[in-house]
Amino acid sequence: MSIDNDTIAAVATASGRGGIGIIRISGSQTQKICSALLGEQITPRKACLKNFKEHDGTTIDSGIALFFKGPASYTGEDTLELQGHGGPVVLDMLLKRIVTLGARLAEPGEFTQRAFLNNKLDLAQAEAVADIIDAGTAAAATSAQRSLQGDFSKHINDLQKQLTHLRLYVESAIDFSDEDIDFLGGEELKKLISTLKKSFKTLSQTAKQGTLLRDGMTVVLAGKPNAGKSSLMNALAQRETAIVTEVAGTTRDVLKEQIQIDGMPVHIIDTAGLRETSDIIEQEGVKRAKQAISTADQVLFVVDDQESQTQDHHTLLNDIPSSIPVTIVFNKIDITGAKEGIQTAHQQTEIKLSAKKRLGLSLLTEHLKERMGFNPEEKNIFLARRRHLDALGRANDFLNDGIEQLLSYQAGELFAEDLRLAQHALSEITGKMTPDDLLGEIFSSFCIGK
């Protein structure tokens, strides 16, 4: 992917009215645009109060102008920021004037894309820019800031160095294979491999925590009508999100709510009761419930504890795909008099609680954290994405495949090749070897003006 020579411009602040509106300009024509717009060149990195002028000299707006001379700028190019009034009309007038002076409207994420292509940020840091903006919790924002500062990239680079050191050792051993010393079977190689495997494990665990902070988990509430799914959703959300009545089939569509459990975002989806019905609207609700279940990270199958002995819920449970984790929640223990509790038998977890009386909810939230492997006590978490976990997983698989080739067949050449492939997979995280189509997909999800 190459950088074009276009000068780009965009409104960098959110749409709507505000006290301040910012327009960013970056590219080779920035100084020319600056002179035409302000009537003069301004000192780099010094804030100036200026009038922003139309072609006939009339003032469009006035505010603060900041010029950054490349490469000492966010994008690595000459960059100008205009901080004026945050009205959509005046910002649009100013942007049109900038376009007539030679700029074009920026694509989503194009400023950060140029920063990446000009080696101001690596790809993991560039993604962290968007993650800071999109952070749904304070913990996620803090972790995204660590990624932006390079914490995640440092761990990846350290892992790359270990792989390089091991490759050099293996390839040197291959070159001296005629010697009497068995370099590929010695203690030094075993020590290098052991250290590398521990590093992979530690980094993967930390990255998983970061992914949970960014994406959270999707929990679907399913079960028969009137089991108390909506009451459970309200209890978890701590507000009356869903309508609760004694009438079976009150919930006809999927309802969504986001909560936090110790900083981890949890997306709760309440669904229509699962049953056979002749009601066309309810049939559609059941269909959407099944679609939601198919995309869940975790299903909470809610059962009225008054019907716990009937076992008729097992038929509905069997319809849930085996790949999706399911926890059975026996609700309404305030009516049956059962004690709150949690037990696991035959790989099936059951929780007894009362959503109405808020009994046993802490058991449920702790269970959800455990299911997702979330540890709020872990320090120095950096934000990560699912693609990062995928790249780490593939790199680790290549390492393990290479170790198997070495141990089983003494195939040093194959081991060295697997180490190279592991390095290639890791390089996708920082962007050193990333396909252009993936870069396009990543940056297209950014805000315009960022």
C-alpha positions as CSV (number, residue, x, y, z in Angstrom):
1,M,0.0,0.0,0.0
2,S,1.5,3.3,-1.1
3,I,0.8,6.9,0.0
4,D,-0.7,9.1,-2.7
5,N,0.3,12.8,-3.0
6,D,-3.2,14.2,-2.4
7,T,-3.7,16.7,0.4
8,I,-6.6,15.6,2.5
9,A,-9.0,17.5,4.8
10,A,-11.9,16.6,7.2
11,V,-13.8,17.7,10.2
12,A,-12.2,15.9,13.2
13,T,-14.9,16.7,15.7
14,A,-18.2,14.9,16.1
15,S,-21.2,16.0,14.0
16,G,-23.7,18.4,15.5
17,R,-23.3,21.7,17.3
18,G,-20.5,22.3,19.8
19,G,-18.4,25.0,21.3
20,I,-15.4,24.1,19.1
21,G,-15.1,22.4,15.7
22,I,-11.7,21.2,14.4
23,I,-10.7,20.7,10.8
24,R,-7.5,18.8,10.0
25,I,-5.5,19.2,6.8
26,S,-2.5,17.0,5.8
27,G,-0.4,16.7,2.7
28,S,2.0,18.4,0.3
29,Q,-0.3,21.4,-0.4
30,T,-0.9,22.2,3.3
31,Q,1.4,25.2,3.4
32,K,-0.1,26.7,0.2
33,I,-3.6,26.2,1.7
34,C,-2.5,27.8,5.0
35,S,-1.2,30.9,3.2
36,A,-4.4,31.4,1.2
37,L,-6.7,30.7,4.1
38,L,-4.9,32.7,6.8
39,G,-3.1,35.3,4.6
40,E,0.3,34.3,5.7
41,Q,2.5,31.4,6.8
42,I,2.5,30.7,10.6
43,T,5.3,29.5,12.9
44,P,5.2,25.7,13.3
45,R,3.9,24.3,16.6
46,K,2.8,27.7,17.8
47,A,-0.9,28.4,18.4
48,C,-2.1,31.6,16.6
49,L,-5.5,33.4,16.7
50,K,-6.4,34.0,13.1
51,N,-9.3,34.8,10.7
52,F,-10.1,32.0,8.3
53,K,-10.7,33.8,5.0
54,E,-12.9,33.3,1.9
55,H,-11.4,33.9,-1.6
56,D,-12.6,37.5,-1.6
57,G,-11.0,38.3,1.8
58,T,-14.2,38.0,3.9
59,T,-14.0,36.0,7.1
60,I,-15.6,32.6,7.2
61,D,-14.7,32.0,10.9
62,S,-12.0,32.9,13.4
63,G,-10.1,30.7,15.8
64,I,-6.9,28.9,16.6
65,A,-4.5,27.7,13.8
66,L,-1.8,25.2,14.5
67,F,0.8,24.2,11.8
68,F,3.0,21.1,12.2
69,K,5.9,20.7,9.8
70,G,6.4,17.1,8.6
71,P,7.8,14.7,9.5
72,A,7.2,16.0,13.1
73,S,3.4,15.7,12.9
74,Y,0.8,13.0,13.6
75,T,0.7,11.9,9.9
76,G,4.4,12.5,9.2
77,E,3.3,15.1,6.6
78,D,2.8,18.9,6.8
79,T,-0.4,19.2,8.9
80,L,-2.7,22.1,9.7
81,E,-5.4,22.1,12.4
82,L,-8.0,24.8,12.5
83,Q,-10.0,25.2,15.7
84,G,-13.0,27.3,15.1
85,H,-16.7,27.4,16.2
86,G,-18.5,24.1,16.3
87,G,-21.5,24.9,14.1
88,P,-22.1,22.5,11.2
89,V,-22.8,25.3,8.7
90,V,-19.6,27.3,9.4
91,L,-17.5,24.1,9.4
92,D,-19.0,23.0,6.0
93,M,-18.3,26.5,4.6
94,L,-14.7,26.3,5.8
95,L,-14.2,22.7,4.4
96,K,-15.6,23.7,1.0
97,R,-13.1,26.6,0.9
98,I,-10.2,24.2,1.7
99,V,-11.3,21.9,-1.1
100,T,-11.3,24.7,-3.6
101,L,-7.7,25.4,-2.5
102,G,-6.5,21.9,-3.6
103,A,-7.5,19.4,-0.9
104,R,-9.9,16.5,-1.1
105,L,-12.2,15.1,1.5
106,A,-10.4,12.4,3.6
107,E,-11.6,8.8,3.7
108,P,-12.4,7.2,7.1
109,G,-9.2,6.7,9.1
110,E,-7.0,8.2,6.4
111,F,-5.0,10.5,8.7
112,T,-4.1,7.5,11.0
113,Q,-3.4,5.4,7.9
114,R,-0.9,7.9,6.7
115,A,0.7,7.9,10.2
116,F,1.1,4.1,9.9
117,L,2.4,4.3,6.3
118,N,4.9,7.0,7.3
119,N,6.1,4.9,10.3
120,K,4.8,7.2,13.0
121,L,2.7,4.3,14.4
122,D,2.7,0.5,13.9
123,L,-0.6,-1.2,13.0
124,A,-1.3,-2.2,16.6
125,Q,-0.9,1.4,17.8
126,A,-3.0,2.7,14.9
127,E,-5.8,0.3,15.9
128,A,-5.5,1.5,19.5
129,V,-6.4,5.0,18.3
130,A,-9.8,3.8,17.2
131,D,-10.2,1.7,20.3
132,I,-9.6,4.7,22.6
133,I,-12.4,6.5,20.8
134,D,-14.8,3.5,20.9
135,A,-13.9,2.4,24.5
136,G,-17.0,1.5,26.5
137,T,-15.4,1.4,29.9
138,A,-12.7,3.3,31.8
139,A,-10.6,0.0,32.0
140,A,-10.9,-0.4,28.2
141,A,-9.8,3.2,27.6
142,T,-6.8,2.8,29.9
143,S,-5.8,-0.4,28.2
144,A,-6.2,1.1,24.7
145,Q,-3.9,3.9,25.8
146,R,-1.2,1.3,26.8
147,S,-1.5,-0.2,23.3
148,L,-1.2,3.3,21.8
149,Q,2.0,3.9,23.8
150,G,3.4,0.7,22.4
151,D,3.1,-1.8,25.2
152,F,1.5,-4.5,23.0
153,S,4.0,-3.9,20.2
154,K,6.9,-4.2,22.6
155,H,5.8,-7.6,23.7
156,I,5.3,-8.7,20.0
157,N,8.8,-7.3,19.1
158,D,10.4,-9.2,22.1
159,L,8.7,-12.4,20.9
160,Q,10.1,-11.8,17.4
161,K,13.6,-11.3,18.8
162,Q,13.3,-14.7,20.7
163,L,12.1,-16.4,17.5
164,T,15.0,-14.8,15.6
165,H,17.6,-16.0,18.2
166,L,16.2,-19.5,18.1
167,R,16.2,-19.5,14.2
168,L,19.8,-18.4,14.2
169,Y,20.7,-21.2,16.7
170,V,18.9,-23.9,14.6
171,E,20.3,-22.7,11.3
172,S,23.8,-22.6,12.7
173,A,23.3,-26.1,14.1
174,I,22.3,-27.3,10.6
175,D,25.4,-25.7,9.1
176,F,27.6,-27.7,11.6
177,S,25.6,-30.9,11.3
178,D,28.8,-32.8,10.4
179,E,30.4,-32.0,13.8
180,D,30.3,-34.5,16.6
181,I,28.4,-32.1,18.9
182,D,24.6,-32.5,18.7
183,F,23.4,-28.9,18.8
184,L,19.8,-29.8,18.0
185,G,19.5,-32.2,21.0
186,G,21.4,-30.2,23.5
187,E,20.2,-28.4,26.7
188,E,20.7,-25.0,25.3
189,L,18.1,-25.5,22.6
190,K,15.7,-27.0,25.1
191,K,16.1,-23.9,27.3
192,L,15.5,-21.6,24.4
193,I,12.3,-23.5,23.4
194,S,11.0,-23.6,26.9
195,T,11.5,-19.8,27.4
196,L,9.8,-19.1,24.1
197,K,6.8,-21.3,24.9
198,K,6.3,-19.5,28.2
199,S,6.5,-16.1,26.5
200,F,3.8,-17.2,24.0
201,K,1.5,-18.4,26.8
202,T,1.9,-15.2,28.9
203,L,1.3,-12.9,26.0
204,S,-1.7,-14.9,24.7
205,Q,-3.3,-14.8,28.1
206,T,-2.8,-11.0,28.5
207,A,-4.0,-10.4,24.9
208,K,-7.2,-12.4,25.7
209,Q,-7.9,-10.2,28.7
210,G,-7.4,-7.2,26.4
211,T,-9.8,-8.6,23.8
212,L,-12.4,-9.2,26.5
213,L,-12.1,-5.5,27.7
214,R,-12.6,-4.4,24.1
215,D,-15.3,-6.7,22.8
216,G,-16.8,-8.1,26.0
217,M,-19.0,-11.2,25.8
218,T,-22.5,-11.7,24.4
219,V,-24.9,-13.4,26.8
220,V,-28.3,-14.6,25.5
221,L,-31.2,-15.2,27.9
222,A,-33.2,-18.1,26.5
223,G,-36.0,-20.4,27.8
224,K,-39.7,-21.0,27.9
225,P,-42.2,-18.1,28.3
226,N,-42.6,-16.8,31.8
227,A,-39.4,-18.3,33.1
228,G,-38.2,-14.8,34.2
229,K,-35.8,-14.0,31.5
230,S,-36.8,-10.3,31.3
231,S,-36.7,-10.1,35.2
232,L,-33.2,-11.4,35.0
233,M,-32.2,-8.9,32.4
234,N,-33.6,-6.1,34.5
235,A,-31.7,-7.4,37.6
236,L,-28.4,-7.6,35.7
237,A,-28.9,-4.1,34.1
238,Q,-30.1,-2.7,37.5
239,R,-32.9,-0.9,35.7
240,E,-36.3,-1.7,34.2
241,T,-35.2,-2.4,30.6
242,A,-37.6,-5.1,29.7
243,I,-41.4,-5.2,30.3
244,V,-42.3,-7.8,32.9
245,T,-45.9,-9.2,33.2
246,E,-47.6,-12.4,34.2
247,V,-48.7,-12.9,30.6
248,A,-46.7,-15.6,28.8
249,G,-45.1,-14.3,25.6
250,T,-44.7,-10.6,26.6
251,T,-41.3,-10.4,24.9
252,R,-41.8,-10.7,21.2
253,D,-38.4,-9.4,19.9
254,V,-34.8,-9.4,21.1
255,L,-33.9,-6.7,23.6
256,K,-30.3,-5.7,24.1
257,E,-28.6,-4.1,27.1
258,Q,-24.9,-3.5,27.9
259,I,-23.6,-3.8,31.4
260,Q,-20.1,-4.0,33.1
261,I,-18.8,-6.7,35.3
262,D,-15.6,-5.4,36.9
263,G,-14.9,-3.4,33.8
264,M,-15.7,-6.2,31.3
265,P,-18.4,-5.2,28.9
266,V,-21.3,-7.7,28.7
267,H,-23.9,-7.6,26.0
268,I,-27.1,-9.1,27.3
269,I,-29.8,-10.2,24.9
270,D,-33.3,-11.0,26.1
271,T,-35.3,-13.2,23.7
272,A,-38.8,-14.4,23.2
273,G,-39.9,-17.5,25.0
274,L,-39.2,-20.7,23.1
275,R,-42.4,-22.6,22.4
276,E,-44.7,-23.8,19.6
277,T,-47.2,-21.1,18.7
278,S,-49.8,-20.1,16.0
279,D,-49.2,-16.4,16.6
280,I,-47.3,-15.1,13.6
281,I,-45.6,-12.3,15.6
282,E,-44.5,-14.7,18.3
283,Q,-43.3,-17.1,15.7
284,E,-41.0,-14.4,14.3
285,G,-39.9,-13.7,17.9
286,V,-38.9,-17.4,18.4
287,K,-37.1,-17.3,15.1
288,R,-35.1,-14.3,16.2
289,A,-34.4,-15.9,19.6
290,K,-32.8,-18.9,17.9
291,Q,-30.7,-16.6,15.6
292,A,-29.4,-14.7,18.7
293,I,-28.6,-18.0,20.4
294,S,-26.5,-19.1,17.4
295,T,-24.2,-16.0,17.9
296,A,-23.8,-16.1,21.7
297,D,-20.6,-16.5,23.7
298,Q,-22.8,-17.8,26.5
299,V,-26.4,-18.9,26.8
300,L,-28.2,-18.6,30.2
301,F,-31.1,-21.0,29.9
302,V,-33.7,-19.7,32.4
303,V,-36.1,-22.2,34.0
304,D,-38.9,-21.5,36.4
305,D,-37.8,-23.3,39.6
306,Q,-41.4,-24.3,40.2
307,E,-41.0,-26.5,37.1
308,S,-37.5,-27.8,37.8
309,Q,-38.7,-31.3,38.4
310,T,-40.7,-31.6,35.1
311,Q,-37.5,-31.9,33.0
312,D,-39.4,-30.7,29.9
313,H,-36.8,-28.0,29.4
314,H,-34.3,-30.7,28.2
315,T,-35.9,-30.9,24.8
316,L,-35.3,-27.2,24.2
317,L,-31.8,-27.5,25.6
318,N,-31.0,-30.2,23.1
319,D,-31.8,-27.8,20.2
320,I,-29.0,-25.4,21.2
321,P,-25.8,-26.1,19.2
322,S,-23.3,-28.1,21.3
323,S,-20.5,-25.6,20.5
324,I,-22.3,-22.8,22.5
325,P,-21.7,-22.9,26.3
326,V,-25.0,-23.1,28.3
327,T,-25.7,-22.5,31.9
328,I,-29.1,-23.5,33.4
329,V,-30.5,-20.8,35.7
330,F,-33.3,-21.9,37.9
331,N,-35.2,-18.7,38.7
332,K,-37.9,-17.8,41.2
333,I,-36.4,-19.5,44.3
334,D,-38.2,-16.8,46.3
335,I,-41.4,-18.7,45.5
336,T,-40.1,-22.3,45.9
337,G,-38.0,-21.6,49.0
338,A,-34.9,-23.2,47.5
339,K,-31.4,-21.8,48.5
340,E,-29.3,-19.8,46.2
341,G,-26.3,-21.8,44.9
342,I,-24.2,-23.1,42.0
343,Q,-23.2,-26.6,41.1
344,T,-21.5,-28.3,38.2
345,A,-22.1,-31.9,37.4
346,H,-21.4,-33.8,34.1
347,Q,-20.0,-30.6,32.6
348,Q,-23.3,-28.8,33.1
349,T,-23.5,-25.8,35.5
350,E,-26.7,-24.9,37.3
351,I,-27.4,-21.8,39.3
352,K,-30.3,-21.2,41.6
353,L,-31.4,-17.6,42.1
354,S,-34.2,-15.1,42.3
355,A,-34.1,-12.3,39.7
356,K,-37.0,-10.5,41.4
357,K,-35.4,-10.5,44.9
358,R,-31.8,-10.1,43.5
359,L,-30.7,-13.3,45.3
360,G,-27.8,-15.2,43.8
361,L,-26.8,-12.6,41.2
362,S,-23.2,-12.4,42.5
363,L,-22.9,-16.1,41.8
364,L,-24.0,-15.6,38.3
365,T,-21.7,-12.6,37.6
366,E,-18.7,-14.5,39.0
367,H,-19.6,-17.5,36.9
368,L,-19.7,-15.3,33.7
369,K,-16.2,-13.9,34.5
370,E,-14.9,-17.4,35.0
371,R,-16.4,-18.7,31.8
372,M,-14.7,-16.0,29.8
373,G,-11.5,-16.3,31.7
374,F,-11.6,-12.6,32.8
375,N,-9.4,-11.5,35.6
376,P,-10.0,-7.9,36.8
377,E,-7.0,-8.1,39.1
378,E,-4.5,-8.5,36.3
379,K,-2.4,-5.4,35.9
380,N,-1.0,-3.7,32.8
381,I,-3.5,-5.1,30.4
382,F,-3.3,-3.7,26.9
383,L,-6.2,-3.7,24.5
384,A,-6.2,-6.4,21.8
385,R,-8.4,-7.5,19.0
386,R,-9.7,-10.9,17.8
387,R,-7.4,-10.7,14.8
388,H,-4.4,-10.3,17.2
389,L,-5.5,-13.5,19.1
390,D,-5.8,-15.3,15.8
391,A,-2.3,-14.3,14.7
392,L,-0.8,-15.3,18.1
393,G,-2.6,-18.6,17.9
394,R,-1.3,-19.3,14.4
395,A,2.2,-18.3,15.4
396,N,2.0,-20.6,18.4
397,D,0.8,-23.5,16.2
398,F,3.7,-23.1,13.8
399,L,6.1,-23.2,16.8
400,N,4.5,-26.4,18.2
401,D,4.5,-28.0,14.7
402,G,8.2,-27.1,14.4
403,I,9.0,-28.6,17.8
404,E,7.2,-31.8,16.8
405,Q,9.3,-32.0,13.6
406,L,12.4,-31.6,15.6
407,L,11.6,-34.1,18.3
408,S,10.1,-36.8,16.1
409,Y,12.3,-36.5,13.0
410,Q,15.3,-34.3,14.0
411,A,14.2,-32.2,11.0
412,G,16.1,-29.0,11.8
413,E,15.3,-27.5,8.4
414,L,11.5,-27.9,8.9
415,F,11.8,-26.5,12.4
416,A,13.6,-23.4,11.1
417,E,10.9,-22.9,8.4
418,D,8.1,-23.2,11.0
419,L,9.9,-20.6,13.1
420,R,9.9,-18.3,10.0
421,L,6.2,-18.8,9.5
422,A,5.6,-18.0,13.2
423,Q,7.4,-14.7,12.7
424,H,5.4,-14.0,9.6
425,A,2.1,-14.5,11.6
426,L,3.3,-12.2,14.4
427,S,4.3,-9.5,11.9
428,E,0.6,-9.2,10.9
429,I,-0.1,-7.7,14.3
430,T,2.3,-4.8,14.0
431,G,1.7,-4.4,10.2
432,K,5.2,-5.3,9.0
433,M,3.7,-8.0,6.7
434,T,0.0,-7.3,6.3
435,P,-2.1,-7.6,3.1
436,D,-3.5,-4.4,1.7
437,D,-7.1,-5.6,1.8
438,L,-6.8,-6.1,5.6
439,L,-5.3,-2.6,6.0
440,G,-8.2,-1.2,4.0
441,E,-10.7,-3.1,6.2
442,I,-9.1,-1.9,9.4
443,F,-8.9,1.8,8.6
444,S,-12.3,2.0,6.9
445,S,-13.8,1.3,10.4
446,F,-12.2,4.6,11.8
447,C,-14.0,7.9,12.1
448,I,-13.6,10.4,9.3
449,G,-11.0,13.0,10.5
450,K,-9.0,10.5,12.5
